[in-house]
Amino acid sequence: MRLFVCKTIELLEGAQKSIRVGRQSVLVVNYQGGFYALRNLCTHDSYALEGGRVEDGKITCEAHGAKFSLETGAATLPAVKAVKLYKTVLEGEDLYVEEL
């Protein structure tokens, strides 16, 4: 299932936007010219990742400092389980998300 997120111009560099994919909240991030999508939930303590600092290709959970790779979903302590990733698809100026 492919879901429309927004026009790419609406999600500026460094911006984040959460959408619903079925029952899940998915966070879409524009980082260094690439669009990344991941489940909007820290695997350590079920805290939303939206609003977390993004640097070095990782998003930081504001609750306890766990970091998740935007490219692989890999976690750093205190989280040990990777976060689920979603595929981003560009069609012209339209940005979509779909399950991997």
HELIX and SHEET records of a PDB file:
HELIX    1   1 THR A    8  GLU A   10  5                                   3    
SHEET    1   A 6 ARG A   2  LYS A   7  0                                        
SHEET    2   A 6 ASP A  94  GLU A  99 -1                                        
SHEET    3   A 6 LEU A  85  GLU A  91 -1                                        
SHEET    4   A 6 GLY A  34  ARG A  39 -1                                        
SHEET    5   A 6 GLN A  24  TYR A  31 -1                                        
SHEET    6   A 6 GLN A  16  VAL A  21 -1                                        
SHEET    1   B 3 VAL A  54  GLU A  55  0                                        
SHEET    2   B 3 LYS A  58  THR A  60 -1                                        
SHEET    3   B 3 LYS A  67  SER A  69 -1                                        
END                                                                             
